[in-house]
């Protein structure tokens, strides 16, 4: 049976043995922040996660301990392995698991890709299965980590799609509408665009309320699927 330390060492050795600088170069253009990676292909990553999780001794507490060692690492794939292993154990999530995942932002979640993967593949499970309420993310809205703030609207997307009326989410995301970070603007716009596709009128009312004050990038994303005539309504007054 491995220890968290030995599993971390095994994962890093695997990444080093399969590093590919061409892959690093290929994906670096998607990141404004530094992209420090080994350059592991997705099929190799996926196969390694599957191999690790086939060990019957690998349970959620063990994976969470290993994740605490992986996530502070600067290489992109180290956090990816933590996400992949935790995703594989979604049947075992508890409110305490959510609290532990929230802690990750203070030790190493540092880019949009890991944030969005965490939201769509892990945090959405907590919300859809009612393990937590979305209001349990209240403190995330004032986090010093901009990616934890981004996670608030992005994590709500799948839950919103399951609700008949998504207006209940607007007061919750409203404190973020004047956030200074571009990544948060993108997350808010993404949520509002998906909400508009499902139920346009409430989203349009919300956007009209903020059109003269909130950052324009939110509107760029939120109105992406609108016609030019529809977008015109949300231009900032001169």
Backbone as numpy.savetxt, mean C-alpha at the origin, in Angstrom:
# Nx Ny Nz CAx CAy CAz Cx Cy Cz
14.43 -26.79 11.79 13.58 -25.60 11.79 14.47 -24.35 11.79
14.26 -23.44 10.82 15.08 -22.24 10.79 14.70 -21.28 11.92
15.55 -20.32 12.15 15.24 -19.21 13.04 14.92 -18.00 12.16
14.30 -16.96 12.71 14.08 -15.75 11.90 15.39 -15.22 11.31
16.44 -15.27 12.10 17.74 -14.77 11.62 18.27 -15.62 10.46
18.14 -16.94 10.58 18.66 -17.80 9.51 17.81 -17.71 8.25
16.50 -17.51 8.41 15.65 -17.35 7.23 15.98 -16.04 6.51
16.20 -14.99 7.28 16.61 -13.72 6.66 17.90 -13.92 5.87
18.88 -14.59 6.47 20.16 -14.83 5.79 19.95 -15.66 4.53
19.07 -16.65 4.60 18.77 -17.50 3.43 18.17 -16.67 2.30
17.24 -15.79 2.64 16.59 -14.95 1.63 17.59 -14.01 0.98
18.45 -13.39 1.78 19.44 -12.47 1.22 20.43 -13.21 0.33
20.86 -14.39 0.76 21.78 -15.18 -0.07 21.13 -15.57 -1.39
19.85 -15.90 -1.36 19.10 -16.24 -2.57 19.04 -15.05 -3.51
18.76 -13.89 -2.96 18.69 -12.67 -3.77 20.05 -12.33 -4.39
21.09 -12.46 -3.61 22.43 -12.17 -4.11 22.82 -13.13 -5.23
22.44 -14.39 -5.08 22.80 -15.41 -6.08 22.04 -15.23 -7.39
20.89 -14.54 -7.31 20.04 -14.39 -8.50 19.89 -12.93 -8.92
20.82 -12.09 -8.48 20.75 -10.66 -8.79 20.94 -10.41 -10.29
20.24 -9.39 -10.78 20.32 -9.05 -12.20 20.23 -7.53 -12.35
21.33 -6.90 -12.69 21.38 -5.45 -12.79 20.46 -4.92 -13.88
20.23 -5.71 -14.91 19.34 -5.27 -15.99 17.91 -5.08 -15.48
17.49 -5.92 -14.57 16.15 -5.80 -14.00 16.07 -4.57 -13.10
17.13 -4.30 -12.35 17.17 -3.09 -11.52 17.01 -1.86 -12.40
17.74 -1.83 -13.50 17.66 -0.69 -14.42 16.26 -0.57 -15.02
15.66 -1.69 -15.37 14.33 -1.69 -15.99 13.27 -1.07 -15.09
13.30 -1.40 -13.80 12.24 -0.96 -12.90 12.55 0.35 -12.16
13.78 0.79 -12.20 14.14 2.00 -11.45 13.39 3.23 -11.97
12.98 3.21 -13.24 12.31 4.39 -13.80 10.93 4.63 -13.20
10.39 3.64 -12.51 9.07 3.78 -11.90 9.13 4.42 -10.52
10.32 4.72 -10.05 10.48 5.23 -8.69 11.17 6.59 -8.70
10.50 7.58 -8.11 11.14 8.89 -7.94 12.21 8.82 -6.86
11.92 8.05 -5.79 12.91 7.87 -4.74 13.94 6.83 -5.22
15.01 6.69 -4.47 16.04 5.73 -4.85 15.46 4.31 -4.89
15.83 3.57 -5.92 15.40 2.19 -6.06 16.62 1.30 -5.88
16.77 0.78 -4.69 17.91 -0.06 -4.33 17.43 -1.50 -4.31
17.84 -2.29 -5.31 17.30 -3.64 -5.44 18.39 -4.62 -5.88
18.12 -5.90 -5.68 19.00 -6.95 -6.19 18.73 -7.18 -7.68
17.46 -7.05 -8.08 17.07 -7.34 -9.45 16.61 -8.78 -9.60
15.78 -9.22 -8.67 15.25 -10.58 -8.70 14.02 -10.62 -9.60
13.92 -11.63 -10.47 12.74 -11.74 -11.31 11.54 -12.17 -10.47
10.34 -11.78 -10.91 9.14 -12.13 -10.15 8.92 -13.64 -10.06
9.11 -14.42 -11.14 8.93 -15.87 -11.00 9.86 -16.50 -9.96
11.11 -16.02 -9.90 12.03 -16.55 -8.89 11.58 -16.16 -7.48
11.18 -14.91 -7.33 10.66 -14.44 -6.04 9.46 -15.26 -5.61
8.51 -15.42 -6.51 7.27 -16.15 -6.20 7.56 -17.60 -5.82
8.47 -18.24 -6.56 8.81 -19.63 -6.27 9.50 -19.77 -4.92
10.34 -18.79 -4.57 11.04 -18.85 -3.28 10.07 -18.65 -2.12
9.13 -17.71 -2.27 8.12 -17.53 -1.22 7.33 -18.82 -1.03
6.93 -19.44 -2.13 6.16 -20.69 -2.06 6.97 -21.79 -1.37
8.26 -21.85 -1.68 9.13 -22.85 -1.06 9.24 -22.62 0.44
9.44 -21.38 0.84 9.55 -21.06 2.27 8.27 -21.44 3.00
7.13 -21.09 2.42 5.85 -21.31 3.09 5.42 -22.76 3.09
6.11 -23.62 2.33 5.77 -25.06 2.33 6.26 -25.76 3.59
7.14 -25.11 4.34 7.62 -25.67 5.60 6.51 -25.56 6.64
6.02 -26.68 7.18 4.91 -26.62 8.13 5.22 -25.86 9.41
6.49 -25.63 9.69 6.86 -24.90 10.90 6.80 -23.39 10.74
6.57 -22.92 9.52 6.52 -21.47 9.27 5.11 -20.97 9.53
4.89 -20.36 10.68 3.57 -19.83 11.01 3.61 -18.30 11.07
2.48 -17.68 11.36 2.42 -16.23 11.33 3.34 -15.56 12.36
3.38 -16.00 13.61 4.32 -15.37 14.55 5.77 -15.42 14.07
6.15 -16.57 13.49 7.52 -16.71 12.98 7.77 -15.73 11.83
6.81 -15.64 10.91 6.95 -14.75 9.77 7.01 -13.29 10.21
6.22 -12.92 11.19 6.25 -11.54 11.67 7.59 -11.20 12.32
8.17 -12.15 13.02 9.50 -11.92 13.61 10.54 -11.76 12.51
10.44 -12.60 11.48 11.38 -12.50 10.35 11.20 -11.19 9.61
9.95 -10.76 9.48 9.65 -9.51 8.78 10.30 -8.31 9.47
10.35 -8.34 10.77 11.00 -7.25 11.51 12.48 -7.14 11.17
13.06 -8.25 10.74 14.47 -8.25 10.35 14.64 -7.85 8.89
13.66 -8.17 8.06 13.76 -7.90 6.63 13.42 -6.46 6.28
12.37 -5.92 6.87 11.84 -4.63 6.44 12.81 -3.47 6.63
13.63 -3.45 7.66 14.61 -2.35 7.76 15.70 -2.39 6.68
15.83 -3.52 5.98 16.84 -3.63 4.93 16.57 -2.66 3.80
17.62 -2.17 3.18 17.46 -1.16 2.13 17.11 -1.77 0.78
17.35 -3.03 0.58 17.08 -3.66 -0.72 15.57 -3.92 -0.88
15.08 -3.60 -2.06 13.65 -3.68 -2.36 13.08 -5.07 -2.06
13.79 -6.10 -2.45 13.25 -7.45 -2.32 13.12 -7.92 -0.87
13.87 -7.34 0.04 13.77 -7.77 1.43 12.38 -7.49 1.99
11.88 -6.29 1.76 10.50 -5.99 2.17 9.50 -6.80 1.37
9.78 -7.02 0.09 8.87 -7.82 -0.75 8.69 -9.22 -0.18
9.75 -9.82 0.32 9.63 -11.16 0.92 8.76 -11.12 2.17
8.91 -10.08 2.97 8.06 -9.96 4.16 6.60 -9.88 3.75
6.29 -9.07 2.75 4.91 -8.94 2.28 4.39 -10.26 1.72
5.21 -10.93 0.94 4.78 -12.19 0.34 4.48 -13.27 1.36
5.30 -13.36 2.40 5.07 -14.37 3.42 3.84 -14.06 4.26
3.66 -12.79 4.62 2.49 -12.41 5.42 1.21 -12.58 4.60
1.27 -12.24 3.33 0.11 -12.43 2.45 -0.33 -13.89 2.42
0.63 -14.80 2.42 0.32 -16.23 2.34 -0.40 -16.76 3.58
-0.36 -15.99 4.66 -0.94 -16.45 5.93 -2.19 -15.64 6.31
-2.91 -15.14 5.32 -4.04 -14.25 5.57 -5.17 -14.90 6.37
-5.24 -16.22 6.36 -6.28 -16.89 7.14 -6.05 -16.76 8.65
-4.86 -16.33 9.03 -4.51 -16.27 10.44 -4.44 -14.85 11.01
-4.87 -13.87 10.25 -4.77 -12.48 10.70 -5.65 -12.22 11.93
-5.15 -11.35 12.79 -5.87 -10.91 13.99 -5.69 -9.40 14.11
-6.42 -8.75 15.00 -6.17 -7.31 15.23 -4.72 -7.03 15.63
-4.11 -7.97 16.33 -2.71 -7.78 16.74 -1.77 -7.80 15.53
-2.13 -8.61 14.53 -1.34 -8.62 13.28 -1.39 -7.26 12.62
-2.56 -6.65 12.61 -2.70 -5.31 12.03 -1.81 -4.31 12.76
-1.77 -4.37 14.07 -0.93 -3.46 14.84 0.54 -3.66 14.50
0.96 -4.89 14.32 2.34 -5.17 13.96 2.66 -4.62 12.57
1.74 -4.79 11.64 1.96 -4.28 10.29 2.02 -2.75 10.29
1.22 -2.11 11.11 1.30 -0.66 11.24 2.68 -0.21 11.68
3.31 -1.01 12.52 4.66 -0.69 13.01 5.69 -0.71 11.87
5.43 -1.49 10.84 6.39 -1.59 9.73 6.73 -0.24 9.11
5.76 0.67 9.10 6.02 1.97 8.47 7.10 2.75 9.22
7.28 2.46 10.47 8.30 3.18 11.25 9.68 2.58 11.07
9.76 1.38 10.46 11.07 0.72 10.33 11.50 0.49 8.89
10.60 0.76 7.90 11.12 0.53 6.56 10.20 0.56 5.36
8.90 0.76 5.49 8.07 0.90 4.30 8.36 2.28 3.72
9.00 2.32 2.56 9.55 3.59 2.09 9.31 3.85 0.60
8.36 3.16 -0.01 8.04 3.46 -1.41 6.59 3.13 -1.71
6.10 3.68 -2.83 4.68 3.53 -3.20 4.34 2.08 -3.55
5.28 1.35 -4.15 4.97 0.00 -4.61 4.69 -0.95 -3.43
5.54 -0.92 -2.43 5.29 -1.76 -1.25 4.03 -1.30 -0.52
3.82 0.00 -0.45 2.62 0.51 0.21 1.36 0.00 -0.48
1.33 0.10 -1.80 0.12 -0.29 -2.53 -0.09 -1.80 -2.51
0.98 -2.56 -2.55 0.88 -4.01 -2.42 0.35 -4.39 -1.04
0.87 -3.74 -0.03 0.41 -3.97 1.34 -1.08 -3.67 1.46
-1.52 -2.58 0.83 -2.93 -2.18 0.91 -3.85 -3.16 0.19
-3.50 -3.48 -1.05 -4.41 -4.28 -1.87 -4.42 -5.76 -1.51
-3.29 -6.27 -1.03 -3.18 -7.71 -0.80 -3.26 -8.12 0.67
-3.04 -7.17 1.58 -3.00 -7.52 3.00 -4.01 -6.70 3.81
-3.88 -5.38 3.79 -4.78 -4.55 4.59 -6.23 -4.69 4.16
-6.46 -4.87 2.87 -7.84 -5.04 2.40 -8.48 -6.28 3.01
-7.69 -7.30 3.29 -8.22 -8.52 3.91 -8.73 -8.22 5.32
-7.97 -7.44 6.07 -8.41 -7.05 7.42 -9.75 -6.33 7.37
-9.90 -5.45 6.38 -11.12 -4.64 6.28 -12.30 -5.46 5.77
-12.09 -6.25 4.74 -13.18 -7.02 4.14 -13.68 -8.13 5.06
-12.79 -8.66 5.89 -13.18 -9.71 6.83 -13.58 -9.16 8.19
-13.64 -7.83 8.31 -14.04 -7.17 9.56 -13.14 -7.54 10.74
-11.89 -7.83 10.45 -10.92 -8.07 11.53 -10.64 -6.75 12.24
-10.63 -5.68 11.45 -10.54 -4.32 12.00 -11.57 -3.45 11.28
-11.82 -2.27 11.82 -12.61 -1.25 11.15 -11.64 -0.30 10.44
-12.08 0.32 9.37 -11.21 1.29 8.72 -10.86 2.44 9.66
-11.69 2.66 10.66 -11.40 3.73 11.62 -10.21 3.40 12.51
-9.79 2.14 12.50 -8.58 1.77 13.23 -7.33 2.34 12.56
-7.48 2.89 11.36 -6.37 3.56 10.69 -6.37 5.07 10.95
-7.17 5.53 11.89 -7.29 6.97 12.14 -5.95 7.63 12.41
-5.14 7.02 13.24 -3.85 7.63 13.60 -2.89 7.64 12.43
-3.11 6.81 11.43 -2.23 6.77 10.26 -2.30 8.08 9.49
-3.40 8.78 9.59 -3.59 10.02 8.81 -2.61 11.12 9.23
-2.04 11.01 10.42 -1.08 12.01 10.89 0.31 11.41 11.09
0.54 10.25 10.49 1.85 9.61 10.60 2.94 10.49 9.99
4.14 10.40 10.53 5.28 11.11 9.95 5.73 10.46 8.64
5.32 9.21 8.41 5.67 8.49 7.19 4.59 8.75 6.14
4.97 9.41 5.05 3.98 9.77 4.03 3.34 8.54 3.38
4.05 7.43 3.38 3.48 6.24 2.78 2.43 5.60 3.68
2.54 5.79 4.99 1.48 5.33 5.88 0.24 6.19 5.69
0.43 7.47 5.45 -0.72 8.34 5.17 -1.35 7.96 3.82
-0.53 7.68 2.83 -1.04 7.23 1.53 -1.87 5.95 1.68
-1.45 5.09 2.59 -2.13 3.80 2.75 -3.59 3.94 3.16
-3.95 5.06 3.78 -5.33 5.22 4.26 -6.32 5.17 3.10
-6.23 6.06 2.10 -7.20 5.96 1.00 -7.02 4.72 0.13
-5.77 4.30 -0.07 -5.54 3.16 -0.96 -6.10 1.87 -0.34
-5.96 1.71 0.96 -6.49 0.52 1.62 -8.01 0.46 1.59
-8.64 1.62 1.43 -10.11 1.68 1.42 -10.73 1.28 0.09
-9.94 1.18 -0.97 -10.52 1.01 -2.30 -11.35 -0.27 -2.41
-10.80 -1.40 -2.02 -11.56 -2.65 -2.15 -12.78 -2.67 -1.23
-12.65 -2.11 -0.03 -13.78 -2.04 0.89 -14.87 -1.14 0.31
-14.48 -0.01 -0.24 -15.44 0.91 -0.84 -16.25 0.23 -1.93
-15.60 -0.59 -2.72 -16.29 -1.27 -3.82 -17.33 -2.27 -3.34
-17.20 -2.69 -2.08 -18.17 -3.64 -1.51 -19.33 -2.95 -0.81
-19.23 -1.64 -0.62 -20.29 -0.89 0.07 -21.25 -0.26 -0.94
-22.52 -0.21 -0.59 -23.50 0.41 -1.48 -23.33 1.92 -1.54
-22.97 2.51 -0.42 -22.82 3.97 -0.35 -21.43 4.28 0.20
-20.62 4.94 -0.59 -19.25 5.21 -0.14 -19.08 6.58 0.49
-20.16 7.32 0.70 -20.04 8.65 1.29 -19.51 8.62 2.72
-19.68 7.48 3.38 -19.19 7.39 4.77 -17.68 7.56 4.85
-16.98 7.29 3.74 -15.52 7.37 3.76 -15.00 8.80 3.60
-15.81 9.70 3.08 -15.32 11.05 2.79 -14.86 11.81 4.05
-15.62 11.80 5.15 -15.13 12.48 6.35 -13.81 11.88 6.86
-13.61 10.59 6.59 -12.41 9.93 7.08 -11.17 10.35 6.29
-11.31 10.51 4.98 -10.15 10.90 4.18 -9.96 12.41 4.12
-10.98 13.16 4.54 -10.93 14.62 4.40 -9.73 15.27 5.08
-9.28 14.80 6.25 -8.10 15.42 6.87 -6.83 15.32 6.01
-6.84 14.44 5.01 -5.67 14.27 4.14 -5.71 15.16 2.91
-6.82 15.86 2.69 -6.98 16.60 1.44 -5.99 17.76 1.30
-5.40 18.20 2.39 -4.38 19.25 2.32 -3.00 18.72 2.70
-2.82 17.41 2.59 -1.53 16.79 2.90 -0.45 17.35 1.97
0.77 17.51 2.45 1.83 18.09 1.61 2.48 17.11 0.63
2.26 15.82 0.78 3.03 14.83 0.01 2.35 14.42 -1.29
3.10 14.43 -2.35 2.62 14.01 -3.67 2.06 12.59 -3.65
2.73 11.70 -2.94 2.29 10.30 -2.90 0.92 10.17 -2.26
0.62 11.02 -1.29 -0.70 11.01 -0.65 -1.74 11.56 -1.63
-1.39 12.60 -2.36 -2.31 13.15 -3.37 -2.69 12.07 -4.38
-1.70 11.30 -4.82 -1.96 10.25 -5.79 -2.89 9.18 -5.21
-2.67 8.80 -3.96 -3.52 7.81 -3.32 -4.95 8.28 -3.16
-5.12 9.53 -2.77 -6.45 10.11 -2.63 -7.16 10.17 -3.98
-6.44 10.62 -4.99 -7.03 10.70 -6.32 -7.44 9.34 -6.85
-6.63 8.34 -6.59 -6.93 6.97 -7.01 -8.23 6.49 -6.34
-8.32 6.68 -5.03 -9.53 6.28 -4.32 -10.76 7.00 -4.88
-10.66 8.31 -5.08 -11.80 9.09 -5.55 -12.18 8.71 -6.98
-11.21 8.40 -7.81 -11.51 7.95 -9.18 -12.30 6.64 -9.16
-11.86 5.69 -8.33 -12.56 4.41 -8.25 -13.96 4.59 -7.66
-14.08 5.48 -6.69 -15.38 5.75 -6.09 -16.31 6.42 -7.12
-15.76 7.33 -7.93 -16.55 8.02 -8.95 -17.10 7.03 -9.98
-16.29 6.05 -10.34 -16.72 5.05 -11.33 -17.93 4.26 -10.82
-18.02 4.14 -9.50 -19.13 3.38 -8.92 -20.34 4.27 -8.62
-20.11 5.44 -8.12 -21.19 6.31 -7.64 -20.76 7.77 -7.87
-20.95 8.33 -9.06 -20.35 9.61 -9.42 -20.80 10.81 -8.60
-22.08 10.97 -8.38 -22.60 12.21 -7.81 -21.97 12.57 -6.46
-21.91 11.67 -5.48 -21.30 12.05 -4.20 -19.83 12.46 -4.33
-19.11 11.80 -5.23 -17.70 12.15 -5.43 -17.58 13.54 -6.03
-18.43 13.84 -6.99 -18.39 15.15 -7.61 -18.72 16.25 -6.60
-19.66 16.00 -5.73 -19.99 16.97 -4.68 -18.79 17.19 -3.76
-18.12 16.11 -3.43 -16.94 16.20 -2.57 -15.81 16.97 -3.28
-15.59 16.68 -4.54 -14.54 17.37 -5.29 -14.83 18.86 -5.46
-16.10 19.20 -5.68 -16.46 20.61 -5.81 -16.17 21.38 -4.53
-16.35 20.71 -3.41 -16.08 21.33 -2.12 -14.60 21.71 -1.99
-13.72 20.91 -2.59 -12.28 21.08 -2.40 -11.55 21.65 -3.62
-12.25 21.93 -4.70 -11.57 22.23 -5.96 -10.69 23.48 -5.92
-11.00 24.43 -5.04 -10.22 25.67 -5.01 -9.12 25.67 -3.95
-9.01 24.59 -3.19 -8.03 24.57 -2.10 -7.09 23.36 -2.13
-7.60 22.18 -2.45 -6.79 20.97 -2.40 -5.80 20.91 -3.57
-4.70 20.18 -3.42 -3.70 20.07 -4.49 -4.31 19.54 -5.79
-3.84 20.08 -6.90 -4.40 19.73 -8.20 -4.13 18.29 -8.61
-3.07 17.71 -8.08 -2.76 16.33 -8.45 -3.88 15.38 -8.03
-4.52 15.66 -6.92 -5.66 14.84 -6.49 -6.73 14.85 -7.58
-6.99 16.02 -8.14 -8.02 16.16 -9.17 -7.58 15.52 -10.48
-6.31 15.60 -10.76 -5.79 14.97 -11.99 -6.10 13.47 -11.98
-5.86 12.84 -10.86 -6.13 11.41 -10.75 -7.63 11.13 -10.62
-8.32 11.91 -9.81 -9.74 11.66 -9.53 -10.61 11.82 -10.77
-10.24 12.72 -11.68 -11.07 13.01 -12.85 -10.57 12.31 -14.11
-9.64 11.40 -13.97 -8.98 10.79 -15.12 -9.96 10.14 -16.10
-11.03 9.55 -15.59 -11.98 8.85 -16.45 -13.14 9.73 -16.90
-13.12 11.00 -16.54 -14.19 11.92 -16.92 -13.95 12.45 -18.33
-15.01 12.93 -18.95 -14.88 13.61 -20.24 -14.26 14.99 -20.02
-13.73 15.62 -21.07 -13.19 16.98 -20.91 -14.23 17.95 -20.35
-15.48 17.79 -20.75 -16.53 18.67 -20.27 -16.77 18.46 -18.77
-16.73 17.22 -18.33 -16.91 16.93 -16.91 -15.74 17.47 -16.10
-14.53 17.31 -16.60 -13.34 17.79 -15.89 -13.37 19.30 -15.70
-13.96 19.99 -16.65 -13.98 21.45 -16.62 -14.63 21.98 -15.35
-15.59 21.25 -14.79 -16.29 21.67 -13.59 -15.35 21.78 -12.39
-14.23 21.06 -12.44 -13.36 20.96 -11.28 -12.07 21.77 -11.42
-12.06 22.66 -12.39 -10.93 23.59 -12.49 -11.00 24.57 -11.32
-9.82 24.95 -10.85 -9.74 25.93 -9.77 -10.16 27.30 -10.27
-10.97 27.96 -9.50 -11.40 29.33 -9.87 -10.20 30.26 -9.86
-10.13 31.14 -10.82 -8.98 32.08 -10.91 -9.18 33.25 -9.94
